[in-house]
Amino acid sequence: MRQSSSSTAPVAATAGYAERLGLPWWAWPASLALAGLLAAELWMGASGVRAWLPFVLLLPAAAATLWWLGRIRVTVQGGELRVDDARLPVRFVADAVPLDAAGRREVLGVGSDPLAFVVQRPWVGGAVQVVLDDPDDPTPFWVVSTRHPVELATALLAARDAG
């Protein structure tokens, strides 16, 4: 399995696991340039409000959208797997399988289940499939994007075994 290097390295397994699924650095200048180009197209040499309004609206809107897309946090702490606002007690984790890009594609494609809980970010190559053992929950597994699938799976299984 190939893993990407990232400046957002996970916290050590003894203290849990924490990761933010932010966008790659190149998405920011590309998106802001695209928003600037769209604002310039709307401006088209006009005067008055049309001269500055597209720039005032579109550039902050693009930045807010980029921030919103990269806000998801994945943590394992306090006996829970937290993915954004979803929480899974680790006592219900039967297994955690680290997936590379091909494995993620298979789990979300041919091996998918409509009842699965999926938090997938296309700009993050790896993922972890968390198989559940909860008779009261119809969800068979979770698929969570992560840049460090082995570390997340290890932290999940360690937290389950410790609890």
N, CA, C and O of each residue as an XYZ file, in Angstrom:
652
protein
N       0.832     -1.166      0.000
C       0.000      0.000      0.000
C       0.881      1.235      0.000
O       1.840      1.332      0.765
N       0.546      2.163     -0.856
C       1.308      3.399     -0.957
C       0.621      4.470     -0.133
O      -0.586      4.677     -0.257
N       1.376      5.143      0.696
C       0.816      6.205      1.511
C       1.485      7.515      1.153
O       2.683      7.576      0.878
N       0.671      8.564      1.165
C       1.211      9.872      0.829
C       1.841     10.503      2.062
O       1.407     10.276      3.192
N       2.865     11.292      1.818
C       3.448     12.036      2.924
C       2.609     13.284      3.140
O       2.123     13.885      2.182
N       2.442     13.667      4.368
C       1.600     14.808      4.689
C       2.172     15.531      5.894
O       2.782     14.923      6.773
N       1.967     16.833      5.918
C       2.436     17.597      7.062
C       1.498     17.436      8.249
O       1.831     17.841      9.362
N       0.328     16.847      8.022
C      -0.621     16.635      9.107
C      -0.491     15.206      9.590
O      -1.414     14.405      9.443
N       0.661     14.887     10.169
C       0.915     13.533     10.668
C       0.002     13.253     11.847
O      -0.308     14.158     12.622
N      -0.430     12.006     11.988
C      -1.347     11.682     13.069
C      -0.662     11.714     14.429
O       0.557     11.588     14.538
N      -1.468     11.883     15.445
C      -0.979     11.850     16.818
C      -0.650     10.403     17.156
O      -1.261      9.487     16.606
N       0.304     10.187     18.050
C       0.718      8.828     18.415
C      -0.461      8.016     18.929
O      -1.397      8.561     19.513
N      -0.406      6.692     18.704
C      -1.513      5.811     19.047
C      -1.779      5.778     20.556
O      -2.902      5.496     20.972
N      -0.780      6.059     21.370
C      -0.993      6.038     22.814
C      -1.900      7.183     23.240
O      -2.653      7.052     24.206
N      -1.835      8.290     22.537
C      -2.674      9.425     22.871
C      -3.948      9.443     22.039
O      -4.749     10.368     22.175
N      -4.161      8.445     21.177
C      -5.310      8.417     20.286
C      -4.856      8.696     18.868
O      -3.714      8.425     18.497
N      -5.752      9.232     18.097
C      -5.458      9.552     16.707
C      -6.249     10.797     16.349
O      -7.406     10.933     16.746
N      -5.644     11.698     15.611
C      -6.335     12.912     15.175
C      -5.797     13.313     13.813
O      -4.588     13.323     13.581
N      -6.715     13.644     12.921
C      -6.344     14.058     11.570
C      -7.433     14.969     11.018
O      -8.618     14.772     11.284
N      -7.020     15.956     10.254
C      -7.949     16.832      9.550
C      -7.815     16.550      8.067
O      -6.706     16.547      7.533
N      -8.932     16.314      7.398
C      -8.919     15.963      5.982
C      -8.982     17.221      5.122
O      -9.951     17.454      4.399
N      -7.934     18.020      5.219
C      -7.869     19.261      4.460
C      -7.574     19.021      2.995
O      -7.142     17.938      2.599
N      -7.810     20.032      2.208
C      -7.527     19.964      0.783
C      -6.036     20.079      0.529
O      -5.309     20.606      1.372
N      -5.562     19.598     -0.617
C      -4.150     19.802     -0.949
C      -3.864     21.294     -1.168
O      -4.764     22.066     -1.498
N      -2.625     21.675     -0.985
C      -2.258     23.088     -1.040
C      -2.587     23.721     -2.380
O      -2.950     24.896     -2.431
N      -2.470     22.966     -3.467
C      -2.673     23.530     -4.798
C      -4.144     23.829     -5.084
O      -4.437     24.563     -6.027
N      -5.071     23.288     -4.305
C      -6.490     23.559     -4.522
C      -6.833     25.011     -4.181
O      -7.720     25.608     -4.792
N      -6.123     25.568     -3.204
C      -6.403     26.950     -2.809
C      -6.072     27.952     -3.905
O      -6.960     28.701     -4.310
N      -4.817     28.008     -4.415
C      -4.554     29.002     -5.460
C      -5.350     28.739     -6.738
O      -5.771     29.685     -7.405
N      -5.562     27.466     -7.089
C      -6.321     27.168     -8.310
C      -7.771     27.639     -8.183
O      -8.314     28.234     -9.113
N      -8.389     27.378     -7.052
C      -9.787     27.767     -6.856
C      -9.941     29.284     -6.734
O     -10.880     29.865     -7.279
N      -9.019     29.914     -6.019
C      -9.097     31.364     -5.900
C      -8.828     32.051     -7.238
O      -9.434     33.081     -7.535
N      -7.935     31.496     -8.041
C      -7.696     32.037     -9.382
C      -8.934     31.878    -10.258
O      -9.276     32.779    -11.024
N      -9.602     30.738    -10.145
C     -10.824     30.514    -10.904
C     -11.925     31.485    -10.467
O     -12.650     32.018    -11.307
N     -12.051     31.714     -9.164
C     -13.031     32.678     -8.663
C     -12.681     34.094     -9.137
O     -13.574     34.866     -9.486
N     -11.395     34.437     -9.152
C     -10.970     35.744     -9.658
C     -11.263     35.902    -11.139
O     -11.663     36.977    -11.586
N     -11.064     34.836    -11.901
C     -11.365     34.878    -13.332
C     -12.863     35.057    -13.568
O     -13.265     35.827    -14.441
N     -13.683     34.358    -12.803
C     -15.132     34.503    -12.918
C     -15.563     35.919    -12.532
O     -16.424     36.507    -13.186
N     -14.967     36.466    -11.472
C     -15.289     37.837    -11.067
C     -14.887     38.833    -12.150
O     -15.612     39.793    -12.409
N     -13.736     38.611    -12.785
C     -13.310     39.498    -13.871
C     -14.255     39.403    -15.068
O     -14.516     40.403    -15.737
N     -14.762     38.209    -15.334
C     -15.731     38.039    -16.423
C     -17.028     38.785    -16.111
O     -17.634     39.374    -17.006
N     -17.449     38.764    -14.866
C     -18.658     39.489    -14.500
C     -18.432     41.005    -14.507
O     -19.351     41.770    -14.798
N     -17.224     41.429    -14.191
C     -16.895     42.843    -14.166
C     -16.916     43.421    -15.584
O     -17.636     44.384    -15.850
N     -16.143     42.845    -16.478
C     -16.077     43.211    -17.898
C     -15.981     44.717    -18.135
O     -16.593     45.236    -19.069
N     -15.226     45.413    -17.306
C     -14.967     46.831    -17.522
C     -16.076     47.749    -17.067
O     -16.046     48.943    -17.368
N     -17.035     47.239    -16.367
C     -18.148     48.073    -15.902
C     -17.667     48.993    -14.786
O     -16.626     48.761    -14.172
N     -18.437     50.027    -14.544
C     -18.090     50.950    -13.457
C     -19.139     50.852    -12.358
O     -20.159     50.177    -12.503
N     -18.868     51.527    -11.282
C     -19.812     51.538    -10.166
C     -19.741     50.243     -9.362
O     -18.666     49.680     -9.151
N     -20.881     49.795     -8.929
C     -20.956     48.614     -8.077
C     -20.484     47.360     -8.824
O     -19.848     46.490     -8.229
N     -20.785     47.266    -10.101
C     -20.368     46.091    -10.879
C     -18.859     45.983    -11.005
O     -18.360     44.932    -11.408
N     -18.125     47.018    -10.679
C     -16.662     46.966    -10.757
C     -16.062     46.192     -9.600
O     -15.064     45.495     -9.788
N     -16.624     46.289     -8.435
C     -16.015     45.661     -7.265
C     -16.857     44.565     -6.633
O     -16.307     43.718     -5.929
N     -18.168     44.544     -6.855
C     -19.041     43.577     -6.211
C     -18.711     42.113     -6.538
O     -18.717     41.294     -5.620
N     -18.426     41.743     -7.783
C     -18.083     40.336     -8.049
C     -16.848     39.866     -7.273
O     -16.799     38.728     -6.807
N     -15.860     40.742     -7.140
C     -14.643     40.368     -6.406
C     -14.919     40.237     -4.905
O     -14.403     39.330     -4.252
N     -15.731     41.144     -4.366
C     -16.044     41.127     -2.941
C     -16.877     39.905     -2.578
O     -16.760     39.390     -1.466
N     -17.708     39.436     -3.489
C     -18.565     38.292     -3.198
C     -17.909     36.952     -3.539
O     -17.954     36.022     -2.733
N     -17.304     36.843     -4.715
C     -16.822     35.548     -5.195
C     -15.543     35.069     -4.510
O     -15.429     33.882     -4.205
N     -14.589     35.945     -4.263
C     -13.343     35.501     -3.627
C     -13.560     35.006     -2.195
O     -13.056     33.934     -1.858
N     -14.286     35.733     -1.333
C     -14.559     35.171      0.002
C     -15.438     33.914     -0.057
O     -15.270     33.005      0.756
N     -16.368     33.860     -1.008
C     -17.212     32.660     -1.135
C     -16.372     31.448     -1.518
O     -16.607     30.349     -1.015
N     -15.403     31.635     -2.396
C     -14.511     30.533     -2.778
C     -13.661     30.098     -1.587
O     -13.494     28.902     -1.352
N     -13.127     31.049     -0.841
C     -12.318     30.708      0.334
C     -13.159     29.987      1.390
O     -12.688     29.028      2.001
N     -14.382     30.432      1.608
C     -15.262     29.776      2.584
C     -15.612     28.360      2.136
O     -15.685     27.452      2.963
N     -15.827     28.166      0.854
C     -16.129     26.833      0.332
C     -14.935     25.908      0.499
O     -15.104     24.751      0.883
N     -13.743     26.388      0.220
C     -12.540     25.578      0.401
C     -12.333     25.214      1.864
O     -11.979     24.078      2.177
N     -12.551     26.168      2.759
C     -12.427     25.871      4.187
C     -13.452     24.819      4.594
O     -13.127     23.889      5.332
N     -14.703     24.963      4.112
C     -15.772     24.034      4.462
C     -15.463     22.622      3.957
O     -15.741     21.647      4.655
N     -14.899     22.501      2.768
C     -14.561     21.191      2.213
C     -13.463     20.495      3.016
O     -13.429     19.265      3.067
N     -12.569     21.256      3.641
C     -11.460     20.671      4.391
C     -11.661     20.654      5.885
O     -10.681     20.540      6.621
N     -12.883     20.761      6.370
C     -13.138     20.877      7.804
C     -13.247     19.546      8.524
O     -13.175     19.528      9.753
N     -13.418     18.431      7.828
C     -13.679     17.133      8.444
C     -12.483     16.705      9.297
O     -11.339     16.731      8.845
N     -12.770     16.314     10.528
C     -11.749     15.796     11.444
C     -12.071     14.351     11.775
O     -13.230     13.987     11.977
N     -11.023     13.529     11.827
C     -11.133     12.122     12.202
C     -10.303     11.940     13.462
O      -9.100     12.201     13.459
N     -10.942     11.491     14.544
C     -10.219     11.289     15.799
C     -10.634      9.973     16.442
O     -11.759      9.500     16.279
N      -9.692      9.401     17.174
C      -9.963      8.252     18.039
C      -9.486      8.665     19.421
O      -8.286      8.774     19.675
N     -10.451      8.894     20.313
C     -10.112      9.269     21.682
C     -11.341      9.094     22.556
O     -12.474      9.179     22.081
N     -11.113      8.853     23.806
C     -12.213      8.687     24.745
C     -13.089      7.480     24.434
O     -14.278      7.482     24.752
N     -12.517      6.454     23.818
C     -13.286      5.260     23.504
C     -14.239      5.421     22.336
O     -15.189      4.650     22.199
N     -13.992      6.433     21.478
C     -14.870      6.699     20.335
C     -14.067      7.006     19.083
O     -12.980      7.581     19.137
N     -14.633      6.606     17.962
C     -14.169      7.077     16.659
C     -15.098      8.218     16.293
O     -16.313      8.041     16.210
N     -14.520      9.389     16.076
C     -15.312     10.563     15.697
C     -14.911     10.991     14.298
O     -13.739     11.224     14.006
N     -15.912     11.087     13.449
C     -15.719     11.560     12.085
C     -16.703     12.703     11.899
O     -17.905     12.482     11.749
N     -16.189     13.923     11.909
C     -17.001     15.133     11.890
C     -17.930     15.095     13.103
O     -17.442     15.160     14.232
N     -19.235     14.993     12.918
C     -20.131     14.950     14.071
C     -20.673     13.550     14.352
O     -21.487     13.384     15.260
N     -20.242     12.541     13.596
C     -20.652     11.155     13.840
C     -19.718     10.519     14.865
O     -18.511     10.762     14.865
N     -20.300      9.703     15.734
C     -19.515      9.057     16.792
C     -19.814      7.573     16.813
O     -20.966      7.152     16.705
N     -18.756      6.782     16.956
C     -18.887      5.336     17.032
C     -18.094      4.836     18.236
O     -16.869      4.962     18.255
N     -18.768      4.269     19.247
C     -18.013      3.681     20.360
C     -17.163      2.517     19.847
O     -17.646      1.687     19.076
N     -15.907      2.455     20.271
C     -14.991      1.442     19.740
C     -15.345      0.037     20.196
O     -14.815     -0.929     19.647
N     -16.221     -0.112     21.179
C     -16.620     -1.456     21.597
C     -17.414     -2.176     20.512
O     -17.534     -3.401     20.554
N     -17.963     -1.438     19.538
C     -18.716     -2.043     18.443
C     -17.847     -2.334     17.225
O     -18.358     -2.812     16.212
N     -16.560     -2.060     17.298
C     -15.646     -2.295     16.171
C     -15.225     -3.760     16.180
O     -14.597     -4.227     17.130
N     -15.573     -4.480     15.121
C     -15.152     -5.873     14.981
C     -13.776     -5.953     14.344
O     -12.944     -6.767     14.743
N     -13.540     -5.097     13.344
C     -12.256     -5.093     12.656
C     -12.069     -3.744     11.976
O     -13.043     -3.054     11.676
N     -10.841     -3.377     11.737
C     -10.494     -2.153     11.013
C      -9.491     -2.535      9.932
O      -8.392     -3.005     10.227
N      -9.882     -2.327      8.680
C      -9.069     -2.747      7.537
C      -8.532     -1.513      6.827
O      -9.317     -0.736      6.282
N      -7.199     -1.306      6.818
C      -6.644     -0.177      6.063
C      -6.769     -0.438      4.566
O      -6.530     -1.553      4.104
N      -7.143      0.589      3.814
C      -7.344      0.468      2.369
C      -6.488      1.491      1.627
O      -6.393      2.649      2.034
N      -5.876      1.053      0.547
C      -5.225      2.014     -0.336
C      -6.278      2.493     -1.334
O      -7.459      2.186     -1.175
N      -5.868      3.239     -2.357
C      -6.828      3.812     -3.304
C      -7.607      2.726     -4.037
O      -8.813      2.866     -4.240
N      -6.939      1.644     -4.437
C      -7.625      0.560     -5.148
C      -8.605     -0.162     -4.224
O      -9.709     -0.505     -4.647
N      -8.222     -0.394     -2.983
C      -9.109     -1.040     -2.025
C     -10.318     -0.184     -1.706
O     -11.429     -0.696     -1.568
N     -10.105      1.115     -1.590
C     -11.214      2.039     -1.336
C     -12.181      2.029     -2.510
O     -13.398      2.030     -2.320
N     -11.641      2.021     -3.721
C     -12.474      1.987     -4.918
C     -13.324      0.717     -4.946
O     -14.495      0.760     -5.321
N     -12.734     -0.411     -4.550
C     -13.471     -1.670     -4.542
C     -14.565     -1.675     -3.475
O     -15.685     -2.113     -3.739
N     -14.248     -1.190     -2.272
C     -15.228     -1.178     -1.183
C     -16.380     -0.227     -1.495
O     -17.525     -0.504     -1.137
N     -16.090      0.879     -2.153
C     -17.138      1.834     -2.481
C     -17.821      1.522     -3.809
O     -18.838      2.129     -4.144
N     -17.268      0.581     -4.560
C     -17.856      0.222     -5.853
C     -18.541     -1.120     -5.786
O     -19.701     -1.219     -5.385
N     -17.820     -2.156     -6.180
C     -18.379     -3.510     -6.258
C     -18.790     -4.029     -4.886
O     -19.837     -4.663     -4.760
N     -17.995     -3.775     -3.865
C     -18.280     -4.298     -2.531
C     -19.104     -3.368     -1.663
O     -19.114     -3.508     -0.440
N     -19.798     -2.416     -2.280
C     -20.523     -1.431     -1.476
C     -21.813     -2.006     -0.902
O     -22.340     -3.013     -1.375
N     -22.289     -1.344      0.108
C     -23.542     -1.696      0.759
C     -24.312     -0.390      0.954
O     -23.740      0.582      1.447
N     -25.591     -0.340      0.582
C     -26.329      0.928      0.711
C     -26.512      1.392      2.151
O     -26.815      2.563      2.380
N     -26.338      0.514      3.115
C     -26.489      0.896      4.515
C     -25.178      1.321      5.168
O     -25.168      1.706      6.336
N     -24.078      1.255      4.430
C     -22.775      1.625      4.983
C     -22.708      3.132      5.233
O     -23.323      3.925      4.521
N     -21.950      3.502      6.257
C     -21.691      4.908      6.558
C     -20.383      5.279      5.880
O     -19.346      4.674      6.154
N     -20.424      6.272      4.996
C     -19.251      6.621      4.195
C     -18.934      8.098      4.351
O     -19.795      8.953      4.151
N     -17.684      8.391      4.713
C     -17.149      9.749      4.669
C     -15.927      9.664      3.775
O     -14.845      9.265      4.204
N     -16.123     10.048      2.519
C     -15.096      9.872      1.510
C     -14.716     11.223      0.937
O     -15.581     12.011      0.554
N     -13.435     11.485      0.880
C     -12.908     12.693      0.265
C     -12.060     12.268     -0.927
O     -11.087     11.535     -0.752
N     -12.404     12.709     -2.134
C     -11.697     12.239     -3.327
C     -10.224     12.625     -3.376
O      -9.438     11.962     -4.053
N      -9.839     13.680     -2.676
C      -8.432     14.102     -2.704
C      -7.582     13.353     -1.679
O      -6.376     13.587     -1.600
N      -8.181     12.461     -0.895
C      -7.452     11.639      0.064
C      -7.432     10.215     -0.477
O      -8.485      9.616     -0.694
N      -6.229      9.669     -0.698
C      -6.107      8.372     -1.354
C      -6.513      7.178     -0.519
O      -7.141      6.256     -1.039
N      -6.177      7.164      0.751
C      -6.434      5.989      1.572
C      -7.750      6.074      2.320
O      -8.429      7.101      2.328
N      -8.086      4.952      2.952
C      -9.302      4.889      3.760
C      -9.172      3.726      4.730
O      -8.245      2.921      4.638
N     -10.108      3.652      5.656
C     -10.203      2.529      6.579
C     -11.646      2.032      6.545
O     -12.595      2.808      6.653
N     -11.781      0.722      6.392
C     -13.096      0.103      6.498
C     -13.229     -0.420      7.920
O     -12.462     -1.283      8.348
N     -14.195      0.102      8.643
C     -14.432     -0.286     10.026
C     -15.642     -1.217     10.040
O     -16.777     -0.776      9.860
N     -15.393     -2.493     10.252
C     -16.461     -3.490     10.285
C     -17.094     -3.463     11.671
O     -16.391     -3.497     12.681
N     -18.432     -3.401     11.717
C     -19.140     -3.242     12.980
C     -19.722     -4.556     13.480
O     -20.052     -5.452     12.704
N     -19.837     -4.640     14.796
C     -20.455     -5.790     15.457
C     -21.472     -5.251     16.460
O     -21.257     -5.306     17.671
N     -22.589     -4.727     15.935
C     -23.652     -4.170     16.763
C     -24.978     -4.725     16.266
O     -25.444     -4.327     15.198
N     -25.599     -5.635     17.013
C     -26.841     -6.249     16.543
C     -28.000     -5.260     16.410
O     -28.951     -5.536     15.678
N     -27.947     -4.123     17.094
C     -29.024     -3.140     17.031
C     -28.861     -2.133     15.909
O     -29.753     -1.316     15.680
N     -27.744     -2.174     15.207
C     -27.453     -1.199     14.158
C     -27.427     -1.900     12.804
O     -26.676     -2.860     12.634
N     -28.229     -1.448     11.829
C     -28.216     -2.092     10.517
C     -26.985     -1.734      9.670
O     -26.770     -2.321      8.609
N     -26.183     -0.774     10.137
C     -24.996     -0.375      9.386
C     -23.938     -1.470      9.468
O     -23.480     -1.796     10.563
N     -23.533     -2.057      8.309
C     -22.559     -3.146      8.361
C     -21.126     -2.673      8.589
O     -20.339     -3.352      9.249
N     -20.790     -1.500      8.039
C     -19.427     -0.992      8.189
C     -19.396      0.494      7.910
O     -20.323      1.062      7.333
N     -18.299      1.112      8.337
C     -17.994      2.499      8.023
C     -16.806      2.499      7.067
O     -15.922      1.649      7.174
N     -16.784      3.436      6.146
C     -15.616      3.692      5.305
C     -15.242      5.153      5.516
O     -16.024      6.058      5.223
N     -14.032      5.368      6.032
C     -13.586      6.709      6.397
C     -12.293      7.013      5.657
O     -11.330      6.252      5.752
N     -12.261      8.120      4.919
C     -11.036      8.545      4.254
C     -10.001      8.959      5.280
O     -10.330      9.552      6.308
N      -8.753      8.645      4.995
C      -7.644      9.047      5.859
C      -6.350      8.999      5.058
O      -6.198      8.177      4.154
N      -5.431      9.877      5.392
C      -4.118      9.857      4.741
C      -3.203      8.813      5.370
O      -2.171      8.465      4.796
N      -3.574      8.317      6.540
C      -2.756      7.352      7.283
C      -3.617      6.160      7.687
O      -3.942      6.009      8.865
N      -3.996      5.297      6.717
C      -4.924      4.213      7.041
C      -4.389      3.203      8.048
O      -5.141      2.722      8.895
N      -3.123      2.879      7.971
C      -2.562      1.893      8.912
C      -2.588      2.439     10.332
O      -2.954      1.720     11.262
N      -2.207      3.698     10.512
C      -2.191      4.296     11.840
C      -3.598      4.405     12.421
O      -3.794      4.146     13.609
N      -4.584      4.786     11.597
C      -5.961      4.886     12.083
C      -6.498      3.514     12.466
O      -7.133      3.370     13.511
N      -6.255      2.510     11.642
C      -6.721      1.152     11.957
C      -6.055      0.643     13.241
O      -6.715      0.034     14.083
N      -4.763      0.890     13.389
C      -4.053      0.471     14.596
C      -4.600      1.169     15.835
O      -4.788      0.540     16.876
N      -4.856      2.470     15.721
C      -5.397      3.231     16.858
C      -6.791      2.741     17.235
O      -7.130      2.662     18.416
N      -7.595      2.414     16.232
C      -8.942      1.901     16.501
C      -8.898      0.577     17.234
O      -9.585      0.387     18.238
N      -8.080     -0.345     16.726
C      -7.992     -1.665     17.347
C      -7.362     -1.590     18.731
O      -7.748     -2.339     19.628
N      -6.399     -0.696     18.915
C      -5.780     -0.520     20.239
C      -6.791      0.049     21.227
O      -6.848     -0.390     22.376
N      -7.577      1.006     20.797
C      -8.602      1.585     21.674
C      -9.674      0.557     22.019
O     -10.161      0.518     23.148
N     -10.040     -0.276     21.044
C     -11.023     -1.327     21.298
C     -10.494     -2.336     22.306
O     -11.207     -2.734     23.227
N      -9.235     -2.750     22.130
C      -8.645     -3.741     23.025
C      -8.396     -3.181     24.424
O      -8.437     -3.918     25.409
N      -8.134     -1.859     24.509
C      -7.894     -1.245     25.815
C      -9.195     -1.082     26.592
O      -9.187     -1.067     27.823
N     -10.317     -0.959     25.873
C     -11.607     -0.722     26.552
C     -12.309     -1.942     26.838
O     -13.402     -1.907     27.404
